[in-house]
Amino acid sequence: MDETVNSQQFEYTGAKQPETSEQESNGQLFSPYLPSPELVEAVNLAIYLERPLLLKGEPGCGKTQLATAVAHELGLPFEAWYVKSTSRALDGLCVYDAVGRLRDAQLAASGRLSEADLRRIKNPSTYIRWGALGKAFQQTQRTIVLIDEIDKADIDFPNDLLLELDERRFRVEEIDAEIKAVIPPIVFITSNDEKDLPDAFLRRCLFHYVESPSRDRLSQIIQSRFPQTSSKLVDQAVSRFLELRQEMRKDKGESGKKASTSELIDWFRVLQRYPEEEALARLSGKLPFAGILLKSWEDHIRYLRLGKGG
C-alpha cells in the first residue's frame, strides 16, 4: 500500500477549473464550478474529519455537481450512487446475483460450459456486483462517493447505512467476508428535503445548506460557462433572472419552487445563440423562452398576472 497516498491530506480550493475539452468518466464535458467560501470550508471539514457531507438546497443549486468538481480538482476516483424510490442500502454496497448463479449452474449441469467457466462459477465472488460504496471501500486511495437524492428512498434507507458510514465496513454473507475501507472515502450526500432524515443518520454527517448564488456569483458562473459572451448581455440576463426570482419569492414564499441556477444556465445557453443586440432586445420585452424557467402552468399564469409573461 502506498503510505504517501494514504497519509496525504487533501484540500479543496474551488480554484482549479477544467479545461474546455476535459471529459468526465461518462464522456460528458466537465463544467466550471464556482463554490462559495463557506462551501469550500464545509468540504474541507468533511475531508479532515472523515465524515459524510450532507448537502441541502434548492433543486438546481449545484449540490450534485460539487462531488465531481472536488474529484476533478483533487484528481481522485469518483463513484456515484443515484438513489431511486426503490433503492435499498445494499445497492450501494454489493448485490449478489443469485439468478445468474442459478442460470450458470443449470448450464453446467447440461454440459454447456467450458472448463474455464466451470472454474469461474465455483467462486461465489464471481456473482458479486459492487456498488459505489463497496468499490470505494476497496480502493487503495481516497475516493469521492456521491449518494445523490437520499430522500427519494424509503424512510428506513438512511438508518440502514449507519454502520457503513460510521465504521466504514460491511459484511458480505455470500462470500463470508467483511469488507472494511482500506482508506476512508470522501462522501457527499444530497437531499431535496422531500423527507426528514433520521437523527441517528444526521449525527454521523456534517451539514451544509447550499445558498442560491448572489448576483456577482451568478455573473461569474455564467461568464465561466460562456467566456466569449459580453458582460453586458450577462448582466442583463442575470438582472432579468433575479427579477423573476424575486417575484416568485413574493408569490410563493421561500419554500416554493423558484427558477434555479441550472435553469439560468440553460436559459442563457439559448440566449447567447442570438446576436447580442437581438438577445438584449428579447430581454427588454416579455420573458423570452419562458418554458426554460417556468416549469408549471401555475407559474405561467402567475407571471401573466404580473404582466411580464406571455
ROPA-369403 format. One line per 5 residues: number of its first residue (from 1); their letters; for each residue x, y, z of C-alpha. Coordinates in steps of 0.5 Angstrom, whole numbers. Layout:
ROPA-369403
NUM = a = X/Y/Z; ... $
END
This chain:
ROPA-369403
1 = mdetv = 0/0/0; 3/7/-2; 4/10/5; 5/17/2; -2/17/-2 $
6 = nsqqf = -6/14/5; -3/20/9; -4/25/4; -8/31/7; -12/33/1 $
11 = eytga = -15/41/1; -20/43/-4; -20/50/-6; -25/51/-12; -20/55/-16 $
16 = kqpet = -18/49/-20; -23/49/-26; -23/44/-32; -20/46/-39; -26/46/-44 $
21 = seqes = -24/39/-47; -24/35/-41; -29/30/-40; -32/26/-34; -31/19/-34 $
26 = ngqlf = -38/18/-37; -36/22/-43; -39/29/-41; -35/35/-41; -33/38/-34 $
31 = spylp = -37/44/-33; -33/50/-29; -36/50/-21; -35/56/-17; -36/55/-10 $
36 = spelv = -37/60/-4; -32/60/1; -37/57/6; -38/51/2; -30/50/1 $
41 = eavnl = -30/51/8; -35/45/9; -32/41/4; -25/41/8; -28/40/14 $
46 = aiyle = -31/33/12; -25/31/9; -21/33/15; -26/30/20; -27/24/15 $
51 = rplll = -35/25/16; -40/25/10; -42/32/8; -50/33/7; -52/38/2 $
56 = kgepg = -59/41/2; -61/47/-2; -66/49/-8; -66/44/-13; -61/46/-19 $
61 = cgktq = -57/50/-14; -51/45/-15; -51/40/-10; -50/34/-14; -44/38/-19 $
66 = latav = -40/39/-12; -38/32/-12; -35/32/-19; -32/38/-18; -28/36/-12 $
71 = ahelg = -26/30/-15; -23/33/-21; -19/38/-17; -16/33/-12; -15/28/-18 $
76 = lpfea = -19/23/-14; -23/17/-17; -31/18/-17; -36/13/-15; -44/16/-16 $
81 = wyvks = -50/13/-13; -56/16/-16; -62/14/-11; -69/12/-13; -75/11/-9 $
86 = tsral = -74/3/-10; -67/3/-8; -64/-1/-2; -58/0/2; -55/-6/0 $
91 = dglcv = -55/-3/-7; -49/2/-6; -45/-4/-2; -46/-10/-6; -51/-14/-10 $
96 = ydavg = -51/-22/-10; -53/-24/-17; -57/-31/-15; -61/-31/-21; -54/-31/-25 $
101 = rlrda = -51/-36/-21; -57/-41/-22; -57/-40/-29; -50/-42/-30; -51/-48/-25 $
106 = qlaas = -56/-50/-30; -52/-49/-36; -46/-53/-32; -51/-59/-31; -53/-59/-38 $
111 = grlse = -45/-59/-40; -45/-53/-44; -40/-49/-40; -32/-49/-41; -27/-52/-36 $
116 = adlrr = -25/-44/-35; -33/-42/-34; -34/-48/-29; -28/-46/-25; -30/-39/-25 $
121 = iknps = -37/-41/-23; -35/-44/-17; -32/-38/-14; -38/-34/-10; -35/-27/-11 $
126 = tyirw = -36/-28/-19; -43/-26/-17; -42/-20/-13; -43/-13/-16; -40/-8/-12 $
131 = galgk = -44/-1/-11; -41/6/-10; -39/5/-3; -37/-2/-4; -32/0/-9 $
136 = afqqt = -29/6/-6; -28/2/1; -23/-3/-3; -20/3/-7; -12/4/-4 $
141 = qrtiv = -13/11/-5; -18/16/-3; -25/16/-7; -30/21/-8; -37/18/-7 $
146 = lidei = -44/21/-9; -50/19/-6; -55/23/-9; -62/25/-7; -62/20/-1 $
151 = dkadi = -69/23/1; -72/19/-5; -71/13/-2; -75/9/4; -75/13/11 $
156 = dfpnd = -71/7/13; -66/7/8; -61/12/12; -61/8/18; -59/2/14 $
161 = lllel = -53/6/13; -51/8/20; -45/2/21; -43/3/14; -42/11/14 $
166 = derrf = -39/11/21; -35/5/22; -34/4/14; -35/-3/14; -40/-8/12 $
171 = rveei = -41/-16/11; -42/-20/5; -45/-26/8; -45/-30/1; -37/-30/1 $
176 = daeik = -37/-30/9; -32/-24/8; -32/-17/12; -31/-11/7; -27/-5/11 $
181 = avipp = -25/1/8; -18/1/6; -18/8/7; -24/13/8; -28/15/2 $
186 = ivfit = -30/23/2; -37/22/2; -42/27/-1; -50/26/0; -55/31/-3 $
191 = sndek = -62/32/-1; -68/36/-3; -72/35/4; -77/31/1; -77/27/7 $
196 = dlpda = -74/28/14; -68/24/15; -67/21/22; -63/24/28; -58/18/28 $
201 = flrrc = -56/19/21; -56/26/22; -51/26/28; -46/22/23; -46/27/18 $
206 = lfhyv = -43/35/17; -49/39/14; -48/45/9; -54/49/6; -52/51/-1 $
211 = espsr = -55/58/-2; -57/61/-8; -51/65/-11; -51/72/-10; -52/77/-16 $
216 = drlsq = -44/77/-17; -43/70/-17; -49/69/-22; -45/73/-26; -38/69/-25 $
221 = iiqsr = -42/63/-26; -45/65/-33; -38/68/-35; -34/62/-33; -39/58/-38 $
226 = fpqts = -39/62/-43; -33/66/-43; -34/69/-50; -40/73/-48; -40/80/-47 $
231 = sklvd = -41/83/-40; -47/87/-42; -51/81/-44; -49/77/-38; -51/83/-33 $
236 = qavsr = -58/84/-37; -59/76/-37; -58/76/-29; -62/82/-28; -68/79/-31 $
241 = flelr = -67/72/-28; -66/76/-21; -73/80/-22; -76/74/-24; -74/70/-17 $
246 = qemrk = -76/76/-13; -83/76/-16; -83/68/-15; -81/69/-8; -86/74/-6 $
251 = dkges = -92/70/-9; -89/63/-7; -85/65/-1; -79/62/1; -81/54/0 $
256 = gkkas = -84/55/-7; -80/53/-13; -77/58/-16; -72/59/-22; -65/56/-21 $
261 = tseli = -58/57/-23; -58/51/-27; -64/53/-31; -61/60/-31; -55/57/-35 $
266 = dwfrv = -60/53/-40; -63/60/-41; -57/63/-42; -55/58/-47; -60/59/-51 $
271 = lqryp = -60/67/-51; -53/67/-53; -54/64/-59; -57/70/-62; -53/76/-64 $
276 = eeeal = -52/81/-58; -57/86/-60; -62/81/-61; -61/78/-55; -61/85/-51 $
281 = arlsg = -68/87/-55; -71/80/-52; -69/81/-45; -72/88/-45; -79/85/-47 $
286 = klpfa = -83/80/-45; -79/74/-41; -76/70/-47; -76/63/-47; -80/63/-41 $
291 = gillk = -81/55/-41; -74/54/-39; -75/58/-33; -82/57/-31; -84/49/-30 $
296 = swedh = -91/49/-29; -98/52/-32; -99/56/-25; -92/59/-26; -94/62/-33 $
301 = irylr = -101/64/-30; -98/68/-24; -93/71/-29; -98/73/-34; -102/76/-28 $
306 = lgkgg = -96/80/-26; -96/83/-33; -89/80/-35; -90/74/-38; -93/71/-45 $
END
